[in-house]
Amino acid sequence: MISVARLAVLVGIAGLIPFILGTAGLFLMPANSVSILAWFYIYSAGILAFMGGIYWTIAMQLENRSYPQSPLVTMLLSQLFFVAAGIGLLLQTPQKIPLYIVAFLLLYLVDARWMRSYWPAWYLKMRLVLTTVVLACQLTVAAWFFLLHGA
């Protein structure tokens, strides 16, 4: 039987594939850049909303436990990332670029700083690696866009 940690790592790595392929696709298939960019940010929004949803699940488990954050705080965090993901889809590319970069950075900082006591140590190590790759992709896409289209 596969351990939860190993399964999470495998799923997390698999979740990086669309970020990496989308980023590479901008350079390898510039004729398709409009659709690749749209797809990249739809996927970014989905992952951001999904990861924010983890806090909702934590909030439902807090009622009978003693944790540093209240259920209200964790539910609000969940909604913050969900709404940011949705708003990002409505923005034009120059505005969505910083939104997703900041949101993914904040998502990790919330996990590492305020939610640390909820996670096993392996989870935060995994999240750091995954977030680093996601942010590298986000920053590379941003650089590609602004070099091509100006600021």
C-alpha positions as CSV (number, residue, x, y, z in Angstrom):
1,M,0.0,0.0,0.0
2,I,1.3,3.5,-0.9
3,S,1.8,6.0,1.9
4,V,-0.1,9.2,2.0
5,A,3.1,11.2,1.8
6,R,4.3,9.3,-1.3
7,L,0.9,9.6,-3.0
8,A,0.8,13.4,-2.3
9,V,4.3,13.8,-3.7
10,L,3.3,11.9,-6.9
11,V,0.1,13.9,-7.3
12,G,1.9,17.1,-6.6
13,I,4.6,16.4,-9.2
14,A,1.9,15.4,-11.7
15,G,0.2,18.7,-11.0
16,L,3.4,20.6,-12.0
17,I,3.3,19.1,-15.5
18,P,0.7,21.5,-16.9
19,F,2.6,24.5,-15.5
20,I,5.8,23.3,-17.1
21,L,4.2,22.3,-20.4
22,G,2.3,25.6,-20.6
23,T,5.5,27.6,-19.9
24,A,7.5,25.6,-22.4
25,G,4.7,25.8,-25.0
26,L,5.0,29.6,-25.1
27,F,8.5,29.3,-26.3
28,L,8.1,26.1,-28.5
29,M,4.8,27.0,-30.1
30,P,4.6,30.8,-30.2
31,A,1.9,30.7,-32.9
32,N,-0.4,29.1,-30.2
33,S,0.6,31.5,-27.5
34,V,-2.9,33.1,-27.1
35,S,-4.5,29.8,-26.3
36,I,-1.5,28.5,-24.3
37,L,-1.6,31.6,-22.1
38,A,-5.3,31.3,-21.6
39,W,-5.0,27.7,-20.7
40,F,-2.1,28.4,-18.4
41,Y,-4.1,30.9,-16.3
42,I,-7.2,28.7,-16.3
43,Y,-5.1,25.9,-14.8
44,S,-3.4,28.4,-12.4
45,A,-6.9,29.5,-11.2
46,G,-8.0,25.9,-10.7
47,I,-4.9,25.0,-8.7
48,L,-5.1,28.1,-6.6
49,A,-8.8,27.5,-5.8
50,F,-8.1,23.8,-5.1
51,M,-5.3,24.6,-2.7
52,G,-7.3,27.3,-1.0
53,G,-10.1,24.7,-0.5
54,I,-7.8,22.8,1.8
55,Y,-8.4,25.4,4.4
56,W,-12.2,24.9,4.3
57,T,-11.6,21.2,5.1
58,I,-9.4,22.1,8.0
59,A,-12.1,24.5,9.3
60,M,-14.7,21.8,9.4
61,Q,-12.4,19.7,11.6
62,L,-11.5,22.4,14.1
63,E,-14.7,22.4,16.1
64,N,-13.6,19.7,18.6
65,R,-9.9,20.3,18.5
66,S,-7.5,22.9,19.8
67,Y,-5.6,24.6,17.0
68,P,-4.1,28.1,16.7
69,Q,-6.5,29.2,14.0
70,S,-10.2,29.5,14.4
71,P,-12.6,27.9,11.9
72,L,-13.6,31.4,10.8
73,V,-10.0,32.3,9.9
74,T,-9.5,29.1,7.9
75,M,-12.8,29.5,6.1
76,L,-11.9,33.1,5.2
77,L,-8.5,32.1,4.0
78,S,-10.2,29.5,1.8
79,Q,-12.5,32.0,0.3
80,L,-9.7,34.6,-0.2
81,F,-7.8,32.2,-2.5
82,F,-10.9,31.0,-4.2
83,V,-12.1,34.6,-5.0
84,A,-8.5,35.6,-6.1
85,A,-8.5,32.7,-8.5
86,G,-11.9,33.7,-9.9
87,I,-11.0,37.4,-10.2
88,G,-7.8,36.5,-11.9
89,L,-9.8,34.8,-14.7
90,L,-11.7,38.0,-15.3
91,L,-8.6,40.3,-15.6
92,Q,-6.6,41.0,-18.6
93,T,-3.2,39.3,-18.8
94,P,-1.1,42.2,-17.5
95,Q,-3.2,42.4,-14.4
96,K,-3.6,38.6,-13.8
97,I,0.2,38.1,-13.9
98,P,1.0,39.8,-10.6
99,L,-2.2,38.5,-9.0
100,Y,-1.3,34.8,-9.5
101,I,2.3,35.4,-8.6
102,V,1.4,37.0,-5.3
103,A,-1.5,34.6,-4.6
104,F,0.7,31.5,-5.0
105,L,3.4,33.1,-2.9
106,L,0.9,34.0,-0.2
107,L,-0.6,30.5,-0.3
108,Y,2.7,29.0,0.6
109,L,3.4,31.7,3.3
110,V,0.1,31.0,4.9
111,D,0.9,27.3,5.0
112,A,4.4,27.8,6.3
113,R,3.7,30.6,8.8
114,W,0.1,30.4,10.1
115,M,-0.9,26.8,9.3
116,R,2.4,25.1,10.1
117,S,0.9,23.2,13.1
118,Y,-1.7,21.6,10.8
119,W,0.8,19.9,8.5
120,P,3.3,17.1,8.8
121,A,6.8,18.2,8.2
122,W,7.0,16.4,4.8
123,Y,4.0,18.4,3.5
124,L,5.7,21.7,4.0
125,K,8.9,20.5,2.3
126,M,6.8,19.2,-0.6
127,R,4.9,22.5,-0.8
128,L,8.1,24.5,-0.9
129,V,9.4,22.5,-3.8
130,L,6.0,22.6,-5.7
131,T,5.6,26.3,-5.0
132,T,9.1,27.1,-6.2
133,V,8.4,25.4,-9.5
134,V,5.0,27.1,-9.9
135,L,6.4,30.5,-9.1
136,A,9.3,29.9,-11.5
137,C,6.7,29.1,-14.2
138,Q,4.6,32.1,-13.3
139,L,7.7,34.4,-13.4
140,T,8.9,32.9,-16.7
141,V,5.5,33.4,-18.3
142,A,5.4,36.9,-17.0
143,A,8.9,37.7,-18.4
144,W,7.8,36.1,-21.7
145,F,4.7,38.2,-21.9
146,F,6.2,41.5,-20.9
147,L,9.2,41.1,-23.2
148,L,6.9,40.4,-26.1
149,H,4.2,42.9,-25.3
150,G,5.9,45.5,-23.2
151,A,4.8,46.7,-19.7
